[in-house]
Amino acid sequence: MAAKTLHDSSLSFSRRYFHWKKKSEDEEDDDQEILNFSHLHFSEESSEKENHEELRIPVAPAETAVIPPKKHSLMSVSKLRSALTVFGKSHRSHRPVLGRRVMGTLFGYRRGHVHLAFQDEPKSAPAFLIELATPTSVLVREMASGLVRIALETEKKAEKKGFKLLEEPLWRTYCNGKKCGFAMKRECGGEEWKVLKALEAISMGAGVLPASDDGVGAEGELMYMRAKFERVAGSKDSEAFYMMNPDGSGGPELSIYLLRV
């Protein structure tokens, strides 16, 4: 017998262990349809599954869901705080300050009340300006009699911590030991600036300013006394101003004390 080829031996091996059945053309068409349908069905299921997976949104548990703070809100608050801080510093830095030697001015209408102003220089804005309850005529009589001591006292309160002494708004007034009502802090307005400008060239002296074009008002003539004062700061709650004599002899004729008690 002729020797079998490799192809014939493989075919006989497959026929021995596998039962092959020849299919008709109709059966082959049915199998093709089943295969196509199965493939289509699988494709539809897989596409629906993919769609479900795409629509599924992971949700964190309720107890762990945390809403993060808005960054722009935090930045706005921080910018506002920094702007207020810069404004406060710049506002404080523009306030007039006093050195060791200052210019002091007492002025007021004859039938009005006395104003007291301290300036670092004759042309600078007053760092301290108050209106005393003492009438100008009474202070003139006191100064004519000799030495004058004016004490201004203000209350020390916890809510005013960090408040500078010269910024206190209300003062109890004593003149040579006698109580003379209260003094109020004033802003330097147009009328006050007009007086200080008129006295700008005077370093020391006392007198009466010329009347305006309208003549002398109901409160009489405007009287003034102006001199250099030596400022002594004892602490944050006490300061003293001593009028300096031009010749340097004798004690001060006028002394003003600021106390926070």
C-alpha contacts under 8 A as a table, 3 or more apart, distances in Angstrom:
res1	aa1	res2	aa2	distance
4	K	8	D	6.14
4	K	9	S	6.59
5	T	8	D	5.34
5	T	9	S	6.43
6	L	9	S	5.25
6	L	10	S	6.31
7	H	10	S	5.24
7	H	11	L	6.25
8	D	11	L	5.14
8	D	12	S	6.21
9	S	12	S	5.22
9	S	13	F	6.22
10	S	13	F	5.09
10	S	14	S	6.34
11	L	14	S	5.24
11	L	15	R	6.24
12	S	15	R	5.12
12	S	16	R	6.14
13	F	16	R	5.16
13	F	17	Y	6.59
14	S	17	Y	5.52
14	S	18	F	5.65
15	R	18	F	5.38
15	R	19	H	6.34
15	R	20	W	7.08
16	R	19	H	7.63
23	K	27	E	6.09
23	K	28	E	6.49
24	S	27	E	5.37
24	S	28	E	6.34
25	E	28	E	5.09
25	E	29	D	6.31
26	D	29	D	5.11
26	D	30	D	6.28
27	E	30	D	5.04
27	E	31	D	6.15
28	E	31	D	5.13
28	E	32	Q	6.13
29	D	32	Q	4.97
29	D	33	E	6.24
30	D	33	E	5.08
30	D	34	I	6.17
31	D	34	I	5.05
31	D	35	L	5.97
32	Q	35	L	5.02
32	Q	36	N	6.05
33	E	36	N	4.99
33	E	37	F	5.97
34	I	37	F	5.05
34	I	38	S	5.89
35	L	38	S	5.11
35	L	39	H	6.02
36	N	39	H	5.06
36	N	40	L	6.09
37	F	40	L	4.98
37	F	41	H	5.96
38	S	41	H	5.04
38	S	42	F	6.04
39	H	42	F	5.11
39	H	43	S	6.12
40	L	43	S	4.99
40	L	44	E	6.24
41	H	44	E	5.22
41	H	45	E	6.25
42	F	45	E	5.16
42	F	46	S	6.06
43	S	46	S	5.14
43	S	47	S	6.08
44	E	47	S	5.13
44	E	48	E	6.16
45	E	48	E	5.15
45	E	49	K	6.06
46	S	49	K	4.95
46	S	50	E	6.09
47	S	50	E	4.99
47	S	51	N	6.11
48	E	51	N	4.98
48	E	52	H	6.15
49	K	52	H	5.11
49	K	53	E	6.17
50	E	53	E	5.00
50	E	54	E	6.11
51	N	54	E	5.01
51	N	55	L	6.19
52	H	55	L	5.16
52	H	56	R	6.06
53	E	56	R	5.23
54	E	57	I	7.92
60	A	64	T	6.61
60	A	65	A	5.81
61	P	64	T	5.43
61	P	65	A	6.10
62	A	65	A	5.30
69	P	73	S	7.86
69	P	74	L	7.73
70	K	73	S	5.36
70	K	74	L	6.58
71	K	74	L	5.22
71	K	75	M	6.14
72	H	75	M	4.98
72	H	76	S	6.04
73	S	76	S	5.05
73	S	77	V	6.33
74	L	77	V	5.20
74	L	78	S	6.21
75	M	78	S	5.12
75	M	79	K	6.02
76	S	79	K	5.13
76	S	80	L	6.11
77	V	80	L	5.08
77	V	81	R	6.20
78	S	81	R	5.13
78	S	82	S	6.16
79	K	82	S	5.14
79	K	83	A	6.05
80	L	83	A	5.07
80	L	84	L	6.17
81	R	84	L	5.16
81	R	85	T	6.13
82	S	85	T	5.02
82	S	86	V	6.16
83	A	86	V	5.18
83	A	87	F	6.06
84	L	87	F	4.98
84	L	88	G	6.01
85	T	88	G	5.12
85	T	89	K	6.21
86	V	89	K	5.15
86	V	90	S	6.05
87	F	90	S	5.13
87	F	91	H	5.88
88	G	91	H	5.04
88	G	92	R	6.14
89	K	92	R	5.20
89	K	93	S	6.04
90	S	93	S	4.99
90	S	94	H	6.31
91	H	94	H	5.41
91	H	95	R	6.83
92	R	95	R	5.40
95	R	127	A	7.37
96	P	120	D	7.76
96	P	124	S	7.72
96	P	125	A	6.48
96	P	126	P	6.85
96	P	127	A	5.03
97	V	120	D	6.72
97	V	127	A	5.80
98	L	101	R	7.77
98	L	102	V	6.63
98	L	119	Q	6.83
98	L	120	D	4.90
98	L	127	A	6.75
99	G	102	V	6.41
99	G	120	D	6.17
99	G	231	R	7.33
100	R	230	E	6.00
100	R	231	R	4.99
100	R	232	V	6.95
101	R	120	D	7.31
101	R	228	K	6.89
101	R	229	F	5.76
101	R	230	E	4.72
101	R	231	R	5.81
102	V	118	F	6.53
102	V	119	Q	5.76
102	V	120	D	4.81
102	V	121	E	6.55
102	V	228	K	5.86
102	V	229	F	5.34
102	V	230	E	6.47
102	V	231	R	6.93
103	M	118	F	5.63
103	M	119	Q	5.06
103	M	120	D	6.13
103	M	121	E	6.22
103	M	122	P	6.44
103	M	203	S	7.83
103	M	226	R	7.48
103	M	227	A	6.13
103	M	228	K	4.78
103	M	229	F	6.03
104	G	116	L	7.36
104	G	117	A	5.76
104	G	118	F	4.62
104	G	119	Q	6.50
104	G	226	R	5.84
104	G	227	A	5.61
104	G	228	K	5.97
104	G	229	F	6.18
105	T	115	H	7.94
105	T	116	L	5.81
105	T	117	A	5.23
105	T	118	F	6.56
105	T	224	Y	7.06
105	T	225	M	5.83
105	T	226	R	4.48
105	T	227	A	6.71
106	L	114	V	6.58
106	L	115	H	5.64
106	L	116	L	4.76
106	L	117	A	6.65
106	L	224	Y	5.51
106	L	225	M	5.13
106	L	226	R	6.37
107	F	114	V	5.69
107	F	115	H	5.31
107	F	116	L	6.78
107	F	136	T	7.81
107	F	222	L	6.99
107	F	223	M	5.53
107	F	224	Y	4.11
107	F	225	M	6.37
108	G	112	G	6.15
108	G	113	H	5.77
108	G	114	V	4.71
108	G	115	H	5.89
108	G	136	T	6.01
108	G	222	L	5.48
108	G	223	M	5.55
108	G	224	Y	6.59
109	Y	112	G	4.77
109	Y	113	H	6.76
109	Y	114	V	7.54
109	Y	136	T	6.60
109	Y	219	E	5.70
109	Y	220	G	5.78
109	Y	221	E	5.42
109	Y	222	L	4.21
109	Y	223	M	5.88
110	R	113	H	7.86
110	R	135	P	7.66
110	R	136	T	5.44
110	R	137	S	5.74
110	R	219	E	6.21
110	R	220	G	5.28
110	R	221	E	5.62
110	R	222	L	6.21
110	R	223	M	6.46
111	R	135	P	6.70
111	R	136	T	6.57
111	R	137	S	6.77
111	R	219	E	4.78
111	R	220	G	6.02
112	G	135	P	5.71
112	G	136	T	6.09
112	G	219	E	5.84
113	H	131	E	6.87
113	H	132	L	6.18
113	H	133	A	5.96
113	H	134	T	5.75
113	H	135	P	4.42
113	H	136	T	5.34
114	V	131	E	5.93
114	V	132	L	5.39
114	V	133	A	7.17
114	V	134	T	6.21
114	V	135	P	6.05
114	V	136	T	5.15
114	V	139	L	7.99
115	H	129	L	7.13
115	H	130	I	5.76
115	H	131	E	4.46
115	H	132	L	6.09
116	L	128	F	7.81
116	L	129	L	5.65
116	L	130	I	5.45
116	L	131	E	6.44
116	L	132	L	7.56
117	A	126	P	6.10
117	A	127	A	7.66
117	A	128	F	5.56
117	A	129	L	4.43
117	A	130	I	6.73
118	F	126	P	5.48
118	F	127	A	6.03
118	F	128	F	5.23
118	F	129	L	6.66
119	Q	122	P	6.39
119	Q	124	S	6.20
119	Q	125	A	6.32
119	Q	126	P	4.46
119	Q	127	A	5.80
119	Q	128	F	7.25
120	D	124	S	6.40
120	D	125	A	7.94
120	D	126	P	7.32
120	D	127	A	7.42
121	E	124	S	5.21
122	P	196	L	8.00
122	P	200	E	5.44
122	P	201	A	7.66
123	K	197	K	7.60
123	K	200	E	6.48
125	A	188	C	7.86
126	P	129	L	6.32
126	P	188	C	7.32
127	A	166	L	7.53
128	F	166	L	6.11
128	F	167	E	7.64
128	F	185	K	7.82
129	L	185	K	5.95
129	L	186	R	5.60
129	L	187	E	6.91
129	L	188	C	7.20
130	I	183	A	6.28
130	I	184	M	5.33
130	I	185	K	4.25
130	I	186	R	5.21
131	E	183	A	5.44
131	E	184	M	5.37
131	E	185	K	6.48
131	E	186	R	6.71
132	L	135	P	7.84
132	L	173	T	7.49
132	L	181	G	7.87
132	L	182	F	6.43
132	L	183	A	4.27
132	L	184	M	6.67
133	A	173	T	7.97
133	A	180	C	6.58
133	A	181	G	5.67
133	A	182	F	5.74
133	A	183	A	5.85
134	T	138	V	6.82
134	T	139	L	6.89
134	T	180	C	6.03
134	T	181	G	7.34
135	P	138	V	5.42
135	P	139	L	6.62
136	T	139	L	5.27
136	T	140	V	6.24
136	T	223	M	7.89
137	S	140	V	5.14
137	S	141	R	6.44
138	V	141	R	5.25
138	V	142	E	6.35
139	L	142	E	5.04
139	L	143	M	6.19
140	V	143	M	5.23
140	V	144	A	6.19
141	R	144	A	5.08
141	R	145	S	6.42
142	E	145	S	5.34
142	E	146	G	6.96
142	E	147	L	7.90
142	E	148	V	6.67
143	M	146	G	5.56
143	M	147	L	6.44
143	M	148	V	5.91
146	G	253	E	7.05
147	L	252	P	7.68
147	L	253	E	4.79
147	L	254	L	6.10
148	V	175	C	7.09
148	V	176	N	6.08
148	V	253	E	6.23
148	V	254	L	4.95
148	V	255	S	6.51
149	R	175	C	5.79
149	R	176	N	5.01
149	R	177	G	7.79
149	R	254	L	6.03
149	R	255	S	5.04
149	R	256	I	6.02
149	R	257	Y	7.86
150	I	173	T	7.15
150	I	174	Y	5.66
150	I	175	C	4.62
150	I	176	N	6.33
150	I	254	L	7.86
150	I	255	S	6.31
150	I	256	I	4.78
150	I	257	Y	6.30
151	A	173	T	5.89
151	A	174	Y	5.04
151	A	175	C	6.50
151	A	256	I	5.82
151	A	257	Y	4.71
151	A	258	L	6.24
151	A	259	L	7.62
152	L	171	W	5.60
152	L	172	R	5.54
152	L	173	T	4.90
152	L	174	Y	6.54
152	L	183	A	7.97
152	L	256	I	7.61
152	L	257	Y	5.96
152	L	258	L	4.94
152	L	259	L	6.20
153	E	171	W	5.22
153	E	172	R	5.02
153	E	173	T	6.68
153	E	258	L	6.07
153	E	259	L	4.82
153	E	260	R	5.72
153	E	261	V	6.85
154	T	168	E	7.30
154	T	170	L	6.43
154	T	171	W	4.88
154	T	172	R	6.33
154	T	259	L	6.39
154	T	260	R	4.84
154	T	261	V	6.27
155	E	260	R	5.61
155	E	261	V	5.27
156	K	160	K	7.34
156	K	260	R	5.68
156	K	261	V	5.45
157	K	160	K	5.45
157	K	161	K	7.12
158	A	161	K	5.57
160	K	163	F	5.41
163	F	167	E	6.79
163	F	168	E	7.36
164	K	167	E	5.34
164	K	168	E	7.00
164	K	236	K	7.26
165	L	168	E	5.69
165	L	236	K	6.64
165	L	237	D	6.20
165	L	238	S	7.52
165	L	258	L	7.86
165	L	260	R	7.34
167	E	185	K	7.99
168	E	171	W	7.65
168	E	185	K	7.29
169	P	184	M	5.88
169	P	185	K	4.82
170	L	182	F	7.04
170	L	183	A	5.97
170	L	184	M	5.02
170	L	185	K	6.40
171	W	182	F	5.49
171	W	183	A	4.98
171	W	184	M	6.48
172	R	179	K	7.83
172	R	180	C	7.68
172	R	181	G	6.17
172	R	182	F	4.55
172	R	183	A	6.27
173	T	179	K	5.98
173	T	180	C	5.22
173	T	181	G	5.63
173	T	182	F	5.36
173	T	183	A	6.37
174	Y	177	G	5.54
174	Y	178	K	5.16
174	Y	179	K	4.42
174	Y	180	C	5.37
174	Y	181	G	7.69
175	C	178	K	5.21
175	C	179	K	6.51
175	C	180	C	6.56
188	C	191	E	7.93
188	C	192	E	5.65
188	C	193	W	6.33
189	G	192	E	5.43
189	G	193	W	6.11
190	G	193	W	5.13
190	G	194	K	6.10
191	E	194	K	5.13
191	E	195	V	6.61
192	E	195	V	5.28
192	E	196	L	6.33
193	W	196	L	5.08
193	W	197	K	5.92
194	K	197	K	5.23
194	K	198	A	6.21
195	V	198	A	5.11
195	V	199	L	6.38
196	L	199	L	5.10
196	L	200	E	5.98
197	K	200	E	4.98
198	A	201	A	7.59
199	L	202	I	5.35
200	E	203	S	7.67
202	I	205	G	6.94
202	I	226	R	7.41
203	S	226	R	6.77
203	S	227	A	5.95
203	S	228	K	7.03
204	M	225	M	7.68
204	M	226	R	5.09
204	M	227	A	4.27
204	M	228	K	6.87
205	G	225	M	5.87
205	G	226	R	5.38
205	G	227	A	6.53
206	A	223	M	7.65
206	A	224	Y	5.51
206	A	225	M	4.15
206	A	226	R	6.18
207	G	223	M	5.83
207	G	224	Y	5.64
207	G	225	M	6.69
208	V	221	E	6.71
208	V	222	L	5.68
208	V	223	M	4.46
208	V	224	Y	6.18
209	L	221	E	7.31
209	L	222	L	5.68
209	L	223	M	6.42
209	L	224	Y	7.54
210	P	222	L	7.95
211	A	214	D	7.60
211	A	215	G	5.45
211	A	216	V	5.69
211	A	221	E	6.98
211	A	222	L	7.85
212	S	215	G	5.39
212	S	216	V	7.15
214	D	217	G	7.65
216	V	219	E	7.82
216	V	220	G	5.69
216	V	221	E	6.03
217	G	220	G	5.44
217	G	221	E	7.32
227	A	243	M	6.61
227	A	244	M	7.19
228	K	243	M	5.98
228	K	244	M	5.67
229	F	241	F	5.75
229	F	242	Y	5.15
229	F	243	M	4.33
229	F	244	M	5.41
230	E	241	F	5.48
230	E	242	Y	5.13
230	E	243	M	6.42
230	E	244	M	6.58
231	R	239	E	7.19
231	R	240	A	5.83
231	R	241	F	4.65
231	R	242	Y	6.68
232	V	239	E	5.68
232	V	240	A	5.16
232	V	241	F	6.38
233	A	236	K	7.43
233	A	238	S	6.28
233	A	239	E	4.37
233	A	240	A	6.45
234	G	237	D	7.61
234	G	238	S	5.39
234	G	239	E	5.59
234	G	240	A	7.70
235	S	238	S	5.23
235	S	239	E	7.00
236	K	239	E	7.84
237	D	258	L	7.86
237	D	259	L	5.83
237	D	260	R	4.93
237	D	261	V	7.60
238	S	257	Y	7.52
238	S	258	L	5.54
238	S	259	L	4.63
238	S	260	R	6.36
239	E	257	Y	6.05
239	E	258	L	5.16
239	E	259	L	6.75
240	A	255	S	7.29
240	A	256	I	5.81
240	A	257	Y	4.49
240	A	258	L	6.11
241	F	255	S	5.77
241	F	256	I	5.13
241	F	257	Y	6.41
242	Y	252	P	5.99
242	Y	254	L	6.37
242	Y	255	S	4.66
242	Y	256	I	6.59
243	M	252	P	5.28
243	M	253	E	6.63
243	M	254	L	5.50
243	M	255	S	6.22
244	M	248	G	7.07
244	M	252	P	6.13
245	N	248	G	5.11
245	N	249	S	6.65
245	N	250	G	7.62
245	N	251	G	7.88
245	N	252	P	6.70
252	P	255	S	6.58
